[in-house]
Amino acid sequence: MAVREVENIFADILDRAKVLDPVNTRKWFEELRVVHLSGGSLEIGCPDEATAAFLQDNCKSSFTRAAQQITGHLVTISFNVNSHKKSAPLAQHSESRFKSHPDYTFDNFVVGPSNRLAHASCVAVSQSPGNTYNPLFLYGNSGLGKTHLLHAVCSEAQKKFDTVVIQLLSCENFVNRFIRAIEEGNLAGFQSQFRTVDTLVIDDIQFLREREQSQEEFFHTFNALYNNGKQIILSADCSPAEIPSLEERLTSRFNWGLVARIDPPSYETRVAIVQKKAHLRGLSICDEIAEYIARKVHANIRELEGALTTICAVATTTSKQITLELAQMALDGQIESAARHISITDIIEVVTSHFDVRLTDLQSKKRSQSVTLPRQICMYLARNLTRHSLEEIGGHLGGRDHTTVMHACSKIGQAKDSEPQMHVLLGELTKQITQVPQA
């Protein structure tokens, strides 16, 4: 097959993949190159490891479908870095080598009055890990950019210090690895992995609550790193003093360095965020549309991006240009009804019907996956589609406390961001819920 023919086929595959998966489409897709196409396999060259990892984790399914639709044959997809200069992690820390997210950089972070201190402190830490603010503790409600900043500071530090060993993970992952290490009798290996890194970053540290043994282990890990001048960065949805059931000695240590709060973005910042998110997807939207979205969505950045995704999806399915009228058609009613009229009962009815479970199951103490998943989805949707407090949502679902609801919202939110099928499912359930006739 001639080179020109292969390039034309790949261009068609790329265009089809964008249509199949507008949510994960990015402007830098234009930098992708076909390395090899023959014998039912397509190797795609990526500019760096971050983009290759993003495509592998989020877009492999859509690229596979696109390739099969264009070629008419079964095609397997692989994403590899163009450059031969691939950074080889140290064997001792192969599991803890930081895997960056191509969207989560300082350049892509919109700075405003609500997050200026957090952003500045992360930039400072990335330039001099262990010496500027240690520990660095970021807190704020879900969807305000904490995870973005954590990835950005790690990505920048790794660029500046090529041999630095960084471990970034969620608190839940840290706890699960600790439990697994105990079960396998490999506590020494676990301690070696976490106590010898140059930078340890843990997202959602509030989930250490009520985990006495995990708190004990993290206390000693914290001390080992701090005493060796290694950087510690933590994030939570509340300040250290407000984390329930957290040992005082940990609360005290979390306050040793800088504690920076992130608040919901102002109107002007929301407009800039919408424009930035559109640019990342290669979309060109006018100021009027960005301002409309910013007026409609107030809560957080994740919802701003969700609104943009909805508009993009409507434009794709209707084959229309993105105009103010189309944006209004896509969002009008959806956001208004979500904010003002939808009840938790509406959400529970749709979710229980979809998963074929009973309300009594959701309100029970059952922890099987068939019950836990729909229960967590109910909490996530109630948090995003109603004005009920965390306590009220937990009360409707068996009297669970607000920390359980926060955990569920965080887990489903992460699944939505990383799993295309969860993103689609939540969209379908939201559409059914918003179409429920209101009394």
C-alpha positions in Angstrom: 0.0 0.0 0.0 1.4 3.4 -1.0 2.4 5.9 1.7 0.0 8.5 0.4 -2.9 6.0 0.4 -2.0 4.9 4.0 -2.0 8.6 5.1 -5.3 9.2 3.5 -6.9 6.2 5.2 -5.5 7.3 8.5 -6.9 10.8 8.0 -10.3 9.3 7.4 -9.9 7.1 10.5 -9.0 10.2 12.6 -12.0 12.1 11.3 -14.3 9.2 12.1 -12.8 8.7 15.6 -13.6 12.4 16.4 -17.2 11.9 15.4 -17.5 8.7 17.4 -16.0 10.2 20.5 -16.3 14.0 20.7 -15.9 14.0 24.4 -12.3 12.8 24.3 -11.4 14.6 21.0 -8.4 16.9 21.5 -6.8 19.6 19.3 -3.5 17.7 19.5 -5.0 14.8 17.6 -3.6 16.5 14.5 -0.1 15.7 15.8 -0.8 11.9 15.5 0.9 10.0 12.7 0.4 6.6 11.2 3.5 4.5 11.8 2.3 1.2 10.4 -1.0 0.0 8.7 -1.1 -3.5 7.3 -2.1 -7.0 8.2 -5.0 -5.9 10.4 -2.9 -3.7 12.7 -2.6 0.0 13.0 0.3 1.6 14.9 -0.3 5.3 15.7 2.6 7.5 16.6 2.2 10.0 19.4 4.3 13.0 20.3 4.9 11.9 23.9 4.1 9.3 26.6 1.3 11.4 28.1 -0.7 11.5 24.9 -0.1 7.8 24.2 -1.3 7.0 27.7 -4.4 9.2 27.3 -5.3 7.6 24.0 -4.7 4.1 25.3 -6.9 4.7 28.4 -9.7 6.8 26.8 -9.8 6.4 23.0 -8.7 2.9 22.0 -12.3 1.7 21.6 -13.4 4.7 19.4 -10.2 4.4 17.3 -10.7 0.7 16.8 -14.3 1.2 15.7 -13.3 4.0 13.4 -10.6 1.9 11.8 -12.9 -1.0 11.3 -15.6 1.2 9.8 -13.2 2.9 7.4 -11.3 -0.2 6.3 -14.1 -2.7 6.5 -11.8 -5.2 8.3 -10.9 -6.1 11.9 -8.1 -3.8 13.0 -6.1 -3.8 16.2 -4.8 -0.4 17.4 -1.6 0.5 19.3 -0.3 3.9 20.4 3.4 4.4 20.7 5.7 7.4 21.2 7.3 8.7 18.0 10.6 9.5 19.6 13.1 6.8 20.3 14.1 8.7 23.4 11.7 7.0 25.8 12.4 7.8 29.4 13.1 4.5 31.2 11.9 4.4 34.8 14.1 3.1 37.5 13.4 -0.6 38.1 12.9 0.0 41.8 10.0 2.4 41.1 8.5 1.1 37.9 5.1 1.1 39.5 5.4 4.6 40.8 6.6 6.3 37.7 4.3 9.3 37.3 2.0 9.1 34.3 0.9 12.6 33.3 -2.4 13.7 31.8 -1.9 15.8 28.6 -4.8 18.2 29.5 -3.6 18.8 33.1 -0.8 21.3 32.6 -0.2 24.8 34.0 -0.7 26.2 30.5 -4.2 24.7 30.4 -5.1 25.9 33.9 -7.2 29.1 34.0 -6.1 31.3 36.9 -8.5 33.6 38.7 -9.1 35.1 42.2 -10.6 31.8 43.4 -7.5 29.7 42.8 -4.6 32.1 42.5 -2.8 31.1 45.7 -3.2 27.3 45.0 -1.8 27.8 41.4 1.1 29.9 42.5 2.1 27.5 45.3 2.0 24.6 42.9 4.2 26.4 40.4 6.7 27.2 43.2 6.8 23.6 44.4 7.3 22.3 40.8 10.4 24.5 40.6 11.9 23.5 43.9 10.3 20.3 45.3 10.9 19.8 49.0 12.2 23.3 49.6 9.3 25.8 49.1 6.0 24.7 50.7 6.2 21.3 52.3 3.7 19.9 52.8 1.4 21.6 50.3 -2.3 21.0 51.1 -5.0 22.0 48.6 -8.7 21.9 49.5 -12.0 22.8 47.9 -15.2 21.3 46.7 -15.2 18.6 44.0 -14.6 19.8 40.4 -12.7 23.0 41.1 -9.3 21.9 39.6 -7.4 20.2 42.5 -6.6 17.1 40.5 -5.6 19.3 37.5 -3.0 21.2 39.7 -1.7 18.0 41.2 -1.0 16.5 37.8 0.5 19.9 36.6 2.9 20.2 39.4 4.1 16.6 38.9 4.4 17.0 35.1 6.4 20.2 35.4 8.7 18.8 38.1 9.4 15.7 36.0 10.3 17.9 33.0 12.7 20.0 35.1 14.2 17.1 37.0 14.5 14.2 34.7 15.4 11.6 37.3 12.9 12.6 39.9 10.7 9.7 41.1 7.0 10.8 41.6 4.1 8.9 43.0 0.7 10.3 42.4 -2.4 8.3 43.4 -5.7 8.6 45.2 -6.0 8.0 48.9 -8.3 5.1 48.2 -5.6 3.6 46.0 -3.0 4.1 48.8 -5.2 2.4 51.3 -6.0 -0.5 49.0 -2.3 -1.0 48.2 -1.5 -1.0 51.9 -4.2 -3.6 52.6 -2.9 -5.8 49.8 0.6 -5.5 51.1 -0.5 -6.7 54.5 -2.5 -9.6 53.0 0.6 -10.6 50.9 3.0 -10.2 53.8 4.9 -7.6 51.8 4.7 -4.5 54.1 8.4 -3.9 53.7 8.0 -3.6 49.9 5.1 -1.2 50.3 7.1 1.0 52.7 10.1 1.0 50.4 7.9 2.0 47.5 6.4 5.0 49.2 9.0 6.2 51.6 11.8 6.5 49.0 10.2 8.6 46.3 11.1 12.2 45.7 7.6 13.5 45.6 4.4 11.9 47.1 1.1 13.3 45.9 -2.2 11.9 47.3 -5.6 13.1 46.1 -8.7 13.1 48.3 -6.7 12.5 51.5 -10.0 12.9 53.5 -10.6 9.2 52.8 -8.1 8.3 55.5 -10.9 9.0 58.0 -11.8 6.1 60.3 -8.9 4.0 59.0 -6.7 3.8 62.0 -4.1 1.4 60.6 -3.9 3.3 57.3 -3.5 6.6 59.3 -0.7 5.0 61.3 1.1 3.9 58.2 0.7 7.2 56.5 1.9 9.0 59.6 5.2 7.1 59.4 5.4 7.6 55.6 4.9 11.3 56.0 7.6 11.5 58.7 10.1 9.6 56.6 9.6 11.7 53.5 9.5 15.0 55.4 12.7 14.2 57.4 14.5 13.4 54.2 13.5 16.7 52.5 11.1 15.0 50.1 8.0 16.8 48.8 4.5 15.9 50.0 1.4 17.3 48.3 -2.1 16.5 49.4 -5.6 17.5 48.4 -9.0 17.2 50.1 -12.5 18.6 49.9 -12.1 20.4 53.2 -9.4 21.8 55.4 -7.2 19.5 57.6 -9.1 20.5 60.7 -12.4 19.6 59.1 -11.6 16.1 58.1 -13.7 13.8 60.3 -12.0 11.2 62.5 -8.5 12.2 61.5 -5.8 11.8 64.1 -4.7 15.1 65.6 -1.0 14.3 64.9 -1.8 14.1 61.2 -4.0 17.3 61.2 -1.0 19.1 62.8 1.4 17.8 60.2 -0.9 18.8 57.3 -0.8 22.3 58.6 3.1 22.5 58.8 3.4 23.9 55.3 1.0 25.9 53.1 -2.8 25.2 53.2 -4.4 26.7 50.1 -8.2 26.9 49.5 -9.8 26.7 46.0 -13.2 28.4 45.7 -15.8 28.2 42.9 -14.7 30.3 39.9 -16.1 33.8 39.3 -18.1 34.6 36.2 -15.1 36.0 34.3 -13.0 32.9 35.2 -15.9 30.6 34.1 -15.9 32.3 30.7 -12.2 31.8 30.3 -12.4 28.2 31.4 -15.1 27.4 28.8 -12.9 29.0 26.1 -9.9 27.0 27.2 -11.8 23.7 27.3 -13.2 24.4 23.8 -9.7 25.2 22.5 -8.4 21.9 23.9 -11.0 20.1 21.8 -10.2 22.0 18.7 -13.5 23.9 18.9 -14.0 27.5 18.1 -16.9 29.1 20.0 -17.7 32.8 20.2 -17.6 34.8 23.4 -21.4 35.0 23.4 -21.7 31.2 23.7 -19.0 31.0 26.4 -20.7 33.7 28.4 -24.0 31.9 28.0 -22.6 28.7 29.4 -20.8 30.6 32.3 -24.2 32.2 33.2 -26.0 28.9 33.2 -23.4 26.9 35.2 -22.1 28.1 38.5 -21.0 25.1 40.6 -17.7 23.9 39.3 -15.4 23.3 36.3 -16.5 19.8 35.8 -20.1 21.0 35.1 -18.8 23.7 32.8 -17.0 21.0 30.8 -20.2 18.8 30.9 -22.2 21.6 29.4 -19.7 22.1 26.7 -19.8 18.3 26.0 -23.6 18.4 25.7 -23.5 21.2 23.2 -20.7 19.5 21.2 -22.7 16.2 21.2 -25.9 17.9 20.0 -24.0 19.7 17.2 -22.4 16.4 16.1 -25.6 14.4 16.1 -27.6 17.1 14.3 -24.7 18.0 11.9 -25.1 21.6 12.8 -22.7 24.4 13.6 -22.3 25.5 17.2 -24.3 28.7 17.6 -25.9 30.4 20.5 -29.3 29.1 19.4 -28.0 25.5 19.4 -26.3 26.0 22.8 -29.6 27.3 24.2 -31.5 24.3 22.7 -29.0 21.9 24.2 -28.9 23.4 27.7 -32.2 25.2 28.2 -34.5 23.1 30.4 -31.8 20.6 31.2 -29.9 22.8 33.6 -33.0 24.6 34.8 -35.0 21.5 35.6 -32.0 19.9 37.1 -31.4 22.8 39.5 -35.1 23.6 40.4 -37.5 20.7 39.9 -35.9 17.3 39.9 -36.3 15.4 43.2 -34.2 12.6 44.6 -37.3 10.4 44.1 -37.1 11.0 40.4 -33.5 10.0 40.3 -34.0 6.9 42.4 -36.9 5.7 40.2 -34.9 6.0 37.0 -31.8 4.4 38.5 -33.6 1.5 40.2 -35.5 0.8 37.0 -32.3 0.8 34.9 -30.4 -1.5 37.3 -33.4 -3.6 38.3 -32.9 -3.1 42.0 -35.3 -2.1 44.8 -35.2 1.1 46.8 -35.0 -1.1 50.0 -31.8 -2.5 48.5 -30.3 0.9 48.1 -31.3 1.9 51.6 -29.9 -1.3 53.1 -26.3 -2.1 54.2 -25.7 -4.4 51.3 -22.3 -3.8 49.7 -22.4 -6.1 46.7 -21.4 -4.4 43.4 -25.0 -4.9 42.0 -26.3 -2.6 44.8 -23.3 -0.4 45.6 -22.9 0.9 42.0 -26.5 2.1 41.5 -26.5 3.6 45.1 -23.3 5.6 44.3 -24.8 6.7 41.0 -27.9 7.9 42.8 -25.8 10.0 45.1 -23.7 11.4 42.2 -26.8 12.4 40.2 -28.6 13.8 43.2 -25.5 15.9 44.0 -25.3 17.2 40.5 -29.0 17.5 39.6 -30.6 18.8 42.8 -29.9 21.4 45.4 -30.1 18.9 48.3 -27.2 18.9 50.8 -25.0 15.9 51.3 -26.8 15.0 54.5 -30.2 15.1 52.8 -29.0 12.9 50.0 -27.5 10.4 52.4 -30.7 10.5 54.4 -32.7 9.3 51.4 -30.4 6.4 50.8 -30.4 4.7 54.2 -29.3 7.4 56.5 -25.7 7.5 55.3 -23.4 10.3 56.4 -22.1 13.1 54.2 -18.6 11.6 53.9 -20.1 8.5 52.3 -21.9 10.7 49.8 -18.7 12.6 49.0 -16.9 9.4 48.5 -19.6 8.1 46.1 -19.6 11.4 44.1 -15.8 11.4 43.8 -15.7 7.7 42.7 -18.4 8.1 40.1 -16.9 11.4 38.9 -13.6 9.8 38.4 -15.2 6.8 36.5 -17.0 9.3 34.3 -13.8 11.0 33.4 -11.8 7.8 32.7 -14.4 5.3 31.4 -16.4 6.2 28.2 -19.1 3.7 29.1 -19.8 5.4 32.4 -19.9 8.8 30.7 -22.5 7.5 28.3 -24.5 5.8 31.1 -24.7 8.9 33.2 -25.8 10.9 30.1 -28.5 8.4 29.4 -29.8 8.4 33.0 -29.7 12.2 33.2 -31.7 12.5 30.0 -34.3 10.1 31.4 -34.4 11.9 34.7 -34.8 15.4 33.1 -37.6 14.1 31.0 -39.6 12.8 34.0 -42.9 14.8 34.1 -42.7 17.2 37.0 -45.7 17.6 39.3 
